[in-house]
Amino acid sequence: MKPLSKLAIAKIPNNGGELTLFCREEEFSIRLSGVRGELMNSRVYNSEQELAKLGCAHIQNKDNAEVLVGGLGMGYTLASALESVTANSRVTVAELVPEVVEWNQGPLGECAGKPLADGRCQVRLGDIVELIRLQQPDFDAILLDVDNGPEGITHSNNNWLYSTSGLDALYNSLRPEGMLAVWSAGADPMFTIQLKKARFSVEARTVRSRPGKGSRHTIFLAKKLCVSPRW
């Protein structure tokens, strides 16, 4: 087997370390400095697709749906979200590292079918935390794949998203009956409790990194509960 070739390096803002893009023929890999093993690989993406399928299942036939994807990665979640919504819907992807967008606009983008070229896609460069803090109820679904799950490893600011104030802001950013879907490398019962405290109805799904095989990952599905007013 041919060795991986280094293609590019990108610095994560606020001293978050470095991302390195590797390639071997049609296979791509992204690694994070200081973390053992791969962060992402273009051959292992089923759970990223399931994040979008499960998170957008309730709006697959809804006109003018608005979806927010946190983290572009290799584009698989974005591509799956675009496949899951109607032709007049919009999917906004928030990406902290500009180079990751550039990589997806190049050969890496072929892996997920070049979702950035879809006219329904809008890119927001910057920290998704700043976008969520606006607390505008603009989204029918928020899909978070910004880190390794509720405990951030790539960017310390991600921890705020899973805090009490962060979950409250996410709740307020969803439209009525909206869905928050969070990718996690593993189960986290305490996070389920936190989501329920934040007024979400919660279900945790186990998915595989490859169809029917590979590592088991967890998708937290948190639905915004709409409480009827008291008269």
C-alpha positions in Angstrom: 0.0 0.0 0.0 1.3 3.4 -0.9 2.1 5.8 2.0 -0.1 8.9 2.7 1.2 12.1 1.1 0.9 15.4 3.0 -1.1 17.9 0.9 -1.7 20.9 3.2 -1.7 22.2 6.8 -4.2 24.6 8.4 -4.0 26.3 11.8 -7.1 26.2 14.0 -7.9 29.7 15.3 -7.3 30.5 19.0 -4.3 28.1 19.4 -6.5 25.1 18.6 -3.6 23.2 16.9 -3.0 22.2 13.3 -5.1 20.2 10.9 -3.1 18.2 8.2 -4.6 16.9 5.0 -3.2 13.7 3.6 -3.9 11.9 0.4 -3.3 8.4 -1.0 -4.7 8.0 -4.5 -8.5 8.6 -4.0 -8.4 8.4 -0.2 -8.1 11.5 2.0 -7.3 11.8 5.6 -7.3 14.7 8.1 -5.3 14.5 11.3 -5.1 16.9 14.3 -1.8 17.7 15.9 -1.4 16.2 19.4 -4.2 13.6 18.8 -3.3 10.0 17.9 -4.8 8.5 14.8 -7.1 10.1 12.2 -9.7 12.8 12.8 -11.5 11.9 9.5 -11.1 9.6 6.6 -12.9 9.7 3.3 -13.6 6.0 3.4 -15.4 6.1 6.8 -18.4 8.4 6.7 -21.6 6.5 7.3 -22.3 8.0 10.8 -21.8 11.5 9.4 -24.4 10.8 6.8 -26.8 9.3 9.4 -26.4 12.5 11.5 -28.1 14.4 8.6 -30.6 11.7 7.7 -31.9 11.4 11.3 -31.7 15.1 12.0 -33.6 16.1 8.9 -36.1 13.2 8.7 -38.9 15.5 10.0 -38.5 18.1 7.3 -37.8 16.0 4.2 -41.1 17.2 2.6 -41.1 20.7 4.1 -40.9 23.7 1.9 -38.4 26.5 2.7 -36.7 24.5 5.5 -33.6 25.9 7.1 -30.8 23.7 8.3 -27.6 24.6 10.1 -24.6 22.2 9.8 -21.9 22.8 12.4 -18.6 21.7 10.9 -17.9 21.1 7.2 -15.3 18.3 7.7 -15.1 16.3 4.5 -18.6 17.4 3.4 -20.5 14.2 4.0 -22.9 15.6 6.6 -23.6 18.6 4.4 -24.2 16.4 1.3 -26.6 14.2 3.2 -28.5 17.2 4.5 -28.9 18.6 1.0 -30.2 15.2 -0.1 -32.7 15.2 2.8 -34.4 18.5 2.1 -36.6 19.9 -0.6 -35.4 21.9 -3.6 -36.4 25.3 -2.1 -34.8 24.7 1.2 -31.4 26.0 2.4 -28.5 24.5 4.3 -26.0 26.7 6.0 -22.7 25.2 7.0 -20.6 27.0 9.6 -16.8 26.2 9.4 -14.2 27.7 11.6 -11.1 26.9 9.5 -11.1 28.7 6.0 -8.6 26.1 4.6 -11.1 23.3 5.2 -13.5 25.1 2.9 -10.8 25.5 0.3 -9.9 21.8 0.6 -13.6 20.9 -0.1 -13.6 23.2 -3.1 -10.7 21.2 -4.5 -10.2 17.4 -5.0 -11.4 16.5 -1.5 -14.8 17.8 -2.5 -15.2 15.0 -5.0 -15.6 12.5 -2.2 -18.9 13.8 -1.0 -20.1 14.9 -4.5 -19.1 18.5 -4.2 -21.9 19.7 -2.0 -20.5 23.2 -1.8 -21.5 23.7 -5.4 -25.2 23.1 -4.6 -27.1 26.4 -4.9 -29.0 25.6 -1.7 -25.8 25.7 0.3 -24.5 28.7 2.1 -21.1 28.9 3.9 -20.6 30.9 7.1 -16.9 31.2 7.9 -16.3 31.5 11.6 -17.1 30.0 14.9 -20.6 28.4 15.1 -20.7 29.5 18.7 -21.0 33.1 17.6 -23.8 32.2 15.3 -25.7 30.3 17.9 -25.3 33.1 20.5 -27.6 35.2 18.3 -30.4 33.0 19.5 -32.6 33.6 16.5 -35.2 30.9 16.0 -34.3 30.4 12.3 -33.6 26.7 11.9 -35.7 23.6 11.5 -32.7 21.4 12.2 -29.2 22.0 13.7 -26.6 19.2 13.0 -23.5 19.4 15.1 -20.4 17.6 14.1 -17.9 20.1 15.3 -15.8 17.8 17.5 -15.6 14.4 19.1 -18.9 14.8 20.8 -20.0 16.6 24.0 -16.4 16.8 25.1 -14.5 19.0 22.6 -10.9 18.0 21.6 -10.3 20.1 18.5 -11.4 23.5 19.8 -12.1 24.4 23.4 -14.8 26.9 22.5 -16.9 23.9 21.4 -17.4 23.0 25.1 -19.7 26.0 25.4 -22.2 24.4 22.9 -22.7 21.5 25.3 -23.0 23.6 28.5 -26.3 24.7 30.1 -26.1 28.2 28.4 -25.0 26.7 25.1 -27.9 24.2 25.0 -30.3 26.9 25.9 -29.0 29.0 23.0 -29.4 26.0 20.7 -33.0 25.5 21.9 -33.8 29.2 21.2 -32.2 28.9 17.7 -34.7 26.2 16.6 -38.1 26.8 15.2 -41.1 25.0 16.9 -40.7 21.2 16.6 -37.1 21.7 15.5 -34.4 19.1 15.9 -30.9 19.3 17.3 -28.8 16.3 16.2 -25.3 15.9 17.8 -22.6 13.4 16.6 -20.6 11.7 19.3 -17.8 9.2 19.2 -19.6 7.3 21.9 -22.5 7.1 24.4 -22.8 9.8 27.0 -25.7 9.3 29.5 -24.9 12.6 31.3 -25.4 14.5 28.0 -28.8 13.0 27.6 -29.7 14.3 31.1 -28.3 17.8 30.2 -30.4 17.8 27.0 -33.6 16.9 28.9 -32.8 19.7 31.5 -32.6 22.1 28.5 -36.3 21.1 27.6 -35.5 18.8 24.8 -37.1 15.4 24.1 -34.1 13.1 23.7 -33.4 9.9 21.8 -29.9 8.4 21.4 -29.2 6.3 18.3 -26.2 4.0 17.8 -24.9 4.1 14.2 -21.9 2.4 12.6 -18.9 4.2 11.0 -19.5 2.0 7.9 -22.8 0.5 6.7 -23.4 -2.5 9.0 -19.9 -2.5 10.4 -17.1 -0.5 11.9 -17.0 1.6 15.1 -20.2 2.4 16.9 -21.0 6.1 17.2 -23.9 7.9 18.9 -26.3 10.4 17.4 -28.2 12.4 20.0 -31.6 13.5 18.6 -33.0 16.3 20.7 -36.4 17.7 19.7 -37.6 21.1 20.8 -40.6 20.7 23.0 -43.3 23.4 22.4 -45.1 23.9 25.7 -48.7 25.2 25.3 -49.3 28.5 27.0 -51.2 28.5 30.3 -54.5 30.3 30.1 
